[in-house]
Amino acid sequence: MNLLDTLPDFERDMEGALLQIGRGDIVDQLREASIERWEYDDFAATASLFVTPGEAALAPRPGARAETVSIYDELGVILETDERGRVTLIEVSGGRDLVARLEAARGQ
């Protein structure tokens, strides 16, 4: 399930916020990312989207490392990358609506 095709407005919102903080490398990955699975934590009111980045992430960028990239103030989103700088997890505060949209898309 492609992130851009399934949640285009959410992906574009993340693009804008990431570009503002100079993280075009992550934007390129999100355009091609596939959503592998998702979870919703009622207690934390947080959706977790586990993703596989697209071809843009095959070659690690110089100095890549595992990190947490926050666009929380802008969108309530935190992204996790692996040791090669590839996005693996998107956490969304209050993301119940995203989970509902993913469930609907899976049912089609």
Backbone bond lengths (Angstrom), bond angles and torsions (degrees), N, CA, C in turn:
res aa  C-N    CA-C-N  psi(-1)  N-CA   C-N-CA  omega(-1)  CA-C   N-CA-C  phi
1 M - - - 1.443 - - 1.536 107.24 -
2 N 1.306 117.34 114.69 1.455 123.10 -177.15 1.531 110.74 -76.43
3 L 1.337 116.23 131.81 1.466 121.49 -178.75 1.524 111.76 -60.03
4 L 1.327 117.32 -48.37 1.459 121.46 -177.56 1.527 111.76 -63.46
5 D 1.322 117.50 -40.21 1.464 120.98 -179.94 1.528 112.15 -71.79
6 T 1.329 116.95 -36.26 1.466 121.57 -174.00 1.524 113.01 -84.90
7 L 1.337 116.53 -40.97 1.470 121.77 -177.82 1.533 109.41 -129.37
8 P 1.335 117.98 62.60 1.470 120.13 -172.71 1.527 114.40 -60.59
9 D 1.319 118.01 -41.25 1.465 119.75 -179.19 1.528 111.27 -66.84
10 F 1.312 117.67 -40.08 1.460 122.32 178.02 1.533 110.28 -64.75
11 E 1.326 116.89 -43.49 1.460 121.02 179.63 1.528 110.28 -63.40
12 R 1.313 117.87 -42.52 1.466 121.14 179.41 1.528 111.44 -66.45
13 D 1.332 117.45 -37.85 1.465 120.34 176.45 1.534 110.67 -62.28
14 M 1.342 116.17 -42.03 1.463 119.35 177.72 1.520 110.55 -64.86
15 E 1.333 117.42 -40.42 1.467 121.16 178.17 1.524 111.05 -54.62
16 G 1.322 115.89 -50.61 1.458 120.09 -178.36 1.514 112.55 -59.28
17 A 1.324 116.19 -45.19 1.467 120.49 -179.06 1.525 111.06 -67.16
18 L 1.328 117.67 -39.21 1.462 120.83 -179.98 1.521 111.91 -69.60
19 L 1.314 117.29 -37.96 1.461 120.09 177.95 1.526 111.00 -64.22
20 Q 1.325 116.56 -35.60 1.472 120.44 178.76 1.525 112.17 -63.55
21 I 1.325 117.12 -28.27 1.467 119.53 179.78 1.531 111.60 -102.25
22 G 1.328 117.14 12.30 1.457 121.34 174.62 1.510 115.39 76.49
23 R 1.320 117.76 30.28 1.463 121.15 -178.67 1.526 111.91 -112.67
24 G 1.334 115.38 54.82 1.454 120.92 176.08 1.512 113.13 -61.40
25 D 1.342 117.38 -26.60 1.464 120.70 177.88 1.527 111.06 -61.41
26 I 1.300 117.06 -35.63 1.469 120.29 178.83 1.523 110.17 -77.39
27 V 1.319 117.45 -36.30 1.469 121.34 177.56 1.523 109.89 -56.66
28 D 1.332 116.94 -46.44 1.464 120.83 179.81 1.525 111.29 -58.17
29 Q 1.316 116.78 -39.77 1.466 120.78 179.68 1.527 111.69 -67.62
30 L 1.333 116.66 -42.34 1.461 120.21 -176.33 1.523 112.24 -65.71
31 R 1.320 117.17 -31.39 1.464 120.33 179.01 1.517 112.03 -61.01
32 E 1.333 116.18 -28.22 1.459 121.12 -177.64 1.525 113.35 -111.36
33 A 1.324 117.74 0.28 1.464 121.56 -172.87 1.524 112.64 -65.58
34 S 1.335 113.97 145.60 1.463 121.51 173.74 1.515 108.71 -109.52
35 I 1.317 115.95 136.00 1.459 120.92 176.30 1.518 107.18 -86.15
36 E 1.316 116.47 117.18 1.467 121.69 -178.30 1.524 111.57 -85.01
37 R 1.328 115.55 -42.54 1.467 120.85 178.79 1.510 107.98 -164.20
38 W 1.333 115.51 171.06 1.454 120.75 179.14 1.515 109.35 -149.41
39 E 1.324 113.95 158.31 1.461 121.99 178.78 1.519 107.79 -140.85
40 Y 1.312 115.91 154.53 1.454 120.14 173.36 1.514 108.39 -128.16
41 D 1.322 116.78 127.07 1.453 123.40 178.93 1.524 107.66 -100.63
42 D 1.344 116.61 107.19 1.458 121.04 -178.88 1.523 112.39 -62.11
43 F 1.321 116.76 -39.05 1.454 120.52 -177.85 1.525 111.06 -63.75
44 A 1.331 116.55 -46.12 1.470 121.12 -179.35 1.525 112.26 -87.19
45 A 1.338 116.67 -9.79 1.468 121.96 -175.84 1.534 110.69 52.10
46 T 1.337 114.34 50.65 1.459 121.07 -176.41 1.523 110.46 -134.04
47 A 1.326 115.40 133.24 1.459 121.49 173.14 1.518 108.35 -95.25
48 S 1.318 116.27 137.45 1.464 122.15 176.04 1.518 107.79 -116.95
49 L 1.338 116.09 119.74 1.457 122.25 177.71 1.520 107.68 -107.57
50 F 1.322 116.55 117.21 1.453 121.86 179.20 1.523 107.27 -92.68
51 V 1.332 116.59 120.64 1.454 120.57 -172.01 1.522 111.84 -123.48
52 T 1.325 113.50 158.39 1.455 122.66 170.88 1.512 105.75 -116.82
53 P 1.344 117.62 121.35 1.460 119.05 -179.22 1.517 111.13 -70.21
54 G 1.303 115.92 159.72 1.456 120.86 -179.83 1.512 112.52 -82.84
55 E 1.315 115.20 -161.85 1.455 123.13 -177.95 1.523 112.90 -57.69
56 A 1.317 118.06 -27.66 1.466 121.70 -178.07 1.525 111.74 -59.93
57 A 1.311 117.53 -20.49 1.466 120.76 -175.76 1.524 112.87 -99.86
58 L 1.332 118.53 4.28 1.459 119.59 -176.99 1.528 112.68 -63.55
59 A 1.310 117.29 -44.64 1.463 120.32 178.96 1.528 108.50 -94.63
60 P 1.333 117.17 118.34 1.462 118.28 -179.38 1.526 110.82 -65.85
61 R 1.316 115.76 141.97 1.462 119.51 177.86 1.520 108.68 -75.24
62 P 1.327 117.38 152.01 1.477 120.14 178.92 1.526 110.76 -55.62
63 G 1.306 115.81 133.30 1.460 120.88 178.89 1.511 114.57 77.57
64 A 1.337 117.33 10.31 1.467 120.51 -178.37 1.526 110.18 -60.89
65 R 1.322 114.88 146.01 1.461 121.80 178.86 1.520 108.40 -157.77
66 A 1.306 115.41 165.76 1.458 119.36 174.25 1.521 108.02 -67.87
67 E 1.301 116.57 134.36 1.460 119.63 -179.95 1.521 111.01 -157.18
68 T 1.308 114.08 167.34 1.446 123.07 173.23 1.518 106.92 -110.30
69 V 1.327 116.10 125.21 1.460 121.47 179.41 1.522 107.10 -112.26
70 S 1.312 115.90 120.51 1.452 120.45 -175.69 1.524 112.14 -104.06
71 I 1.310 114.66 125.27 1.462 121.59 165.09 1.535 105.70 -123.15
72 Y 1.328 112.76 38.67 1.458 120.86 -175.91 1.520 111.74 -66.45
73 D 1.326 116.48 -44.99 1.467 118.88 -178.80 1.518 111.55 -61.77
74 E 1.325 116.85 -35.57 1.457 121.49 -178.25 1.526 112.78 -79.97
75 L 1.349 116.48 -45.11 1.470 120.17 -171.75 1.519 114.88 -131.62
76 G 1.313 118.05 -4.73 1.460 119.54 -173.94 1.515 111.69 73.72
77 V 1.349 116.86 33.39 1.460 122.12 -175.18 1.524 109.87 -123.44
78 I 1.332 114.34 138.72 1.456 122.62 172.22 1.523 106.93 -126.89
79 L 1.331 116.56 131.78 1.459 122.13 178.66 1.519 109.25 -111.57
80 E 1.321 116.32 140.21 1.460 122.21 176.73 1.518 108.25 -112.36
81 T 1.341 115.99 138.43 1.460 120.52 175.39 1.520 109.19 -118.29
82 D 1.334 115.18 159.13 1.456 119.77 175.98 1.524 109.79 -88.96
83 E 1.329 116.57 -173.54 1.468 121.40 -175.90 1.527 113.41 -66.28
84 R 1.335 117.94 -13.12 1.471 121.27 177.04 1.529 111.67 -100.54
85 G 1.342 116.83 5.61 1.456 120.79 178.93 1.516 113.90 82.65
86 R 1.336 117.29 13.69 1.469 121.60 -179.86 1.523 110.48 -88.93
87 V 1.310 116.41 132.47 1.465 121.08 178.77 1.527 108.98 -66.20
88 T 1.332 116.05 130.09 1.459 120.98 179.78 1.526 112.85 -122.42
89 L 1.332 116.59 -22.94 1.466 120.26 -174.86 1.516 109.97 -146.97
90 I 1.327 114.78 137.04 1.463 121.99 173.31 1.523 106.39 -122.42
91 E 1.328 117.05 118.23 1.463 121.58 177.29 1.518 108.74 -105.40
92 V 1.325 115.09 130.70 1.459 120.83 -175.14 1.516 109.37 -124.09
93 S 1.316 115.85 116.38 1.459 120.62 176.99 1.524 108.89 -67.37
94 G 1.330 115.46 130.74 1.460 120.00 179.71 1.522 113.34 64.97
95 G 1.323 117.99 30.95 1.460 122.11 -174.18 1.514 116.23 -84.70
96 R 1.325 117.57 25.94 1.464 119.88 -179.19 1.528 111.96 -58.12
97 D 1.334 117.29 -38.29 1.460 120.23 179.75 1.527 111.72 -65.04
98 L 1.334 117.26 -35.55 1.463 120.38 176.86 1.520 111.07 -64.83
99 V 1.324 115.85 -42.21 1.462 120.16 178.49 1.529 110.20 -62.92
100 A 1.321 117.63 -41.51 1.459 121.03 177.72 1.526 110.76 -61.53
101 R 1.326 117.00 -40.79 1.469 120.32 178.26 1.529 111.30 -66.97
102 L 1.330 117.43 -37.91 1.454 120.56 177.28 1.526 111.23 -66.30
103 E 1.327 116.17 -41.79 1.466 119.97 177.90 1.540 110.60 -61.49
104 A 1.326 115.78 -43.01 1.476 119.73 178.41 1.514 111.19 -63.19
105 A 1.332 117.19 -41.47 1.470 121.26 -179.50 1.522 110.59 -66.75
106 R 1.322 117.31 -36.49 1.468 120.64 178.97 1.529 110.53 -66.79
107 G 1.329 116.87 -33.18 1.452 120.91 -178.88 1.511 115.09 -75.64
108 Q 1.321 117.81 -9.33 1.465 120.90 -177.65 1.495 112.39 -79.42
